[in-house]
């Protein structure tokens, strides 16, 4: 008797795999009536009759158990009714009623009658640890006390088995196996010993790249953290495919493959180069504030060279003319695998000249590290030097609107990105958080008397936080909805006009001039619908809602500006052409076509 029970027990352990495979339907007559084939046009088929399902338990105790389970009683046909019966039996077996079976099954008119033998629930008498180490037991969550006098549910044992195997796969044992030894069954109580065979330890061999790409295996190996001699980690291999999506210059044509030779694992990546080097310019037409009924031409030029010589290095330059006398110059250089490590070193440079008012220079050094699950941590330090130009009147300086200052800050940045495409995403999320703290030192201006600074604290602490969140929701085959939230805030005892964030323009709040608003803190939410006409072409409709506040020493201002508009982006032989038309409203600007903004340009990739 117990040999039969043990055999049934072993069969139950394989139920998830057996039920996952679709079994052919039983030879039960289907209620639908077949129609003879006609050489001519066939008449329309009559709607199929519904099948009623009636399930009863043989024993009274089983009837009480069935009351706790819900199942569909009206189904489309007999095949669906049989699937529902199998699903009910599977649920009972997963809930410790291992001997549940259909003793009889027959049709009567349009009703399928089923009589179930439910049986008694099985329990764990004891599950002993055989040869599994303490560290692995902690990772898998196994404790012998959890398996005494509790229902025996195969799905819970399968989960325990999978946790142990997952831990083994993450630590160099991809061929490990877990089984039950010394199984005994007495009075529906199961006792067994949990055993593990690790087989042999596996380490990484070389990484191989298949495809037309200049990317060097040495760089990719360090970026993905798959180093020769390191213990094989299946989670790391799975995460590597996600990490590749964050690189704009390559694209995986298929999933990576792992080949095991003896005790070595060689990972093959199938990659192709993307046109990621960027050379583009944008021209904008704005109303000229100094000349009535005239347009002011603004512009922007970008150069980004990515994956230099296949090593992952990146160099970027940006120049922008936002108004008659205002210029922005930004530069960036990223150097991955610093000294052979998985760390990425980077430097940034920013220069802003605001007409004849002030000039600000802000260099930055950073050190980044990519995690296995979409993330990147960076620590940085930056120095900000802002100087007032000679054209500024002493009155503005006395009103504490502007000031010469030097700021040294240290911060932390975290970026999480699982967008499905670097340039044209349709699904996924992006989250970026940044926190920085430092000290701001005021500098004496020659235009003011020395006594003016006696009442001021020349040093003050300064904090800044920023947030960027983007969510792409795919609405259909060719459309997506973008929701975005961006915000920054500055906290300090002394905040001046040349310390503040600049808001407005194509990159932040559309419908306004670039850098139209000065803000000590702001938030901009965006709702944008994109209709794709090709993989790299789409039309868009958008709404930007903003809020900002300006906390100067002797004045305060806040507002809720918004912008609406539409645009197109499509691929041409010369590059990607972009055109955006927008309107904006705020306290300083009414919603009028007179103040509309048009931005267009071409992005060329090579």
Secondary structure by P-SEA (a helix, b strand, c coil): caaaaaaaaaaaaaaaaaaacccccccccccbbbbccccccccccccbbbbbbbbbbccaaaaaaaccbbbbcccccaaaaaaaaaaaaaaaaaaccccccccbbbbcccbbbbbbbccbbbbbcccccccccaaaaaaacccccccccccccaaaaaaaaaaaaaaaaaccccccccccccccccccbbbbbbbbbccbbbbbcbbbbcccccccaaaaaaaacccccccccaaaaaaaaaaaaacccccccccbbbbbcccbbbbbbbbbbccccccbbbbbbccccccccbbbbbbbbbbbbcccccccbbbbbbbbbccccbbbbbbbbbbccccccccccbbbbbbbbccccbbbbbbbcbbbbbccccbbbbbbbbbbbbbbcccccaaaaaacccccbbbbbbbbbbbbbbccccccccccbbbbbbbbbbbbbbbbbcccccccccccccbbbbbbbbbbbbbbbbccccbbbbbbbbbccccccccccccbbbbbcccccccccccccccccbbbbbbbbbbbcccccccccccccbbbbbbcccbbbbbbbbbbbcbbbbbccccbbbbbbbcccccccccccccbbbbbbbbbcc
